[in-house]
Amino acid sequence: MAGDVGFDPLGLSNINDVGIDLYWLREAELKHCRLAMLAVLGFVEVEIFGPAPGNEMATAKNQMDAFWQFWNAHPQYIAFGLIMIAIAETVSGIATTTGRESGMREPGNFGFDPLSFSKGDPAKYERLKLSEVKNGRLAMWAAAGLILQGCTTGHGGVENMVQALSDNSF
């Protein structure tokens, strides 16, 4: 399994009687990895280039403040987004459950491979899967850090980084 380094201090990989198995946990990890990588990219992009088109009311550099600015202006967009997430989670849950029961689907594999990475060298594909997991784990920490930093300082991550570098310059 890509990314398995034997670190499991809570013994989560050995839970069979509780209804959570390793397949389900791996699926959740990959999903959160992919979302975190997109979130970090979005946080940094909005802070550097400004709000996305159609979201001009969210002028705060801190993404949590920008979210609440957007919520105050258009709560129906947030509600629509939550409905779409519920639909996507339903489809994903069905795929995960049937894949786990049949054994015909690898966790995180939805058959979407437009660049045909899985068609080439199997060793290279395994390396790419390992890179995805490692970068995703790092992105989960980065997203948590950006959110926490924004909540505590009121500034965005890039602004805090530039400030820290200028304060600690030699």
Secondary structure, 3 states (H helix, E strand, C coil): CCCCCCCCCCCHHHCCCCCCCHHHHHHHHHHHHHHHHHHHHHHHHHHHHCCCCCCCCCCCCCHHHHHHHHHHHCHHHHHHHHHHHHHHHHHHHHHHHHHHHHCCCCCCCCCCCCCCHHHCCHHHHHHHHHHHHHHHHHHHHHHHHHHHHHHHHCCCHHHHHHHHHHHCCC
